[in-house]
Amino acid sequence: MTIRLYDLAATEGRRLSPFCWRSKYALAHKGLAFETEPVGFTDIPKLCGGQYKTVPIIEDGGKTVCDSWAIADYLDATYGDKPLFTSPQEKAGVRFFDTWFSLEIMTRMFRMFVLDIHDRARPEDQPYFRESREKMMRGATMEQFVAGREEKLPELRHALRPLRMTLAGQKWLGGEVPNYADYIALGGFLWAASVLTLPPLEKDDALHDWLKRGFDLYGGLGHSSKTEALAA
């Protein structure tokens, strides 16, 4: 039976959630057949009887699972082949990477691209997105929040140094083969590429080789929806 994944959608076939991206990579990693159901921000409360507030959500037969980490755990528990985590130690290391990437990279990307996310969102979702995100900004508007973002590019590029240094010595964050840490990072870059109007990387950034390999994985999964170039 094909698994259904509810995927956060914007205009022009764009996909807005880094967490949905990592779940799509997880499903592809395990070789499981799945289909995506595009939904907007304001559709989420109507899904699955209203029991969830975020996506990704998967439906697998009569089972529903929400949250990318919960989905990864469910997939490994239910489908033993091609595990996402080969040991508790690997999973713990990926958990640390997720925390680092969220705090050091995703937070900076959000500060740069939140207005782009709003502008790419479906028109019916934009009022909700603005109201909910501006509550996080302590009285600032999105326009004020992203002001001067060009000046923040060097800070973001510098923050990516651990990623570059690691990938300088190995093909994937997982070593010889990609693992869930790769999917976390690829999901973040695909989220940015889905919305950005300001490319965050330079053309000669060493990350491009890894990004190309990652976007090409699993039949070109990273090319399955509309994106913008990550480099100027």
Buried (B, 14 or more C-beta within 10 A) or exposed (E): EEBBBBBBBBBEEBBBBBBBBBBBBBBBBBEBEBEBBBBBBBBBEEBBEEEBEBBBBBBBEEEBBBBBBBBBBBBBEEBEEEBBBEEEEBBEBBBEBBEBBBEBBBEBBBBBBBBBBBBBBBEEBBEBBBEEBBEEEEEEEBEEBBEEBEEBBEEBBEBBEEBEEBBEEEBBBBEEEBBBBBBBBBBBBBBBBBBBEBBBBBEEBBBBEBBEBBBEBBEEBBEBBBBBEBEE
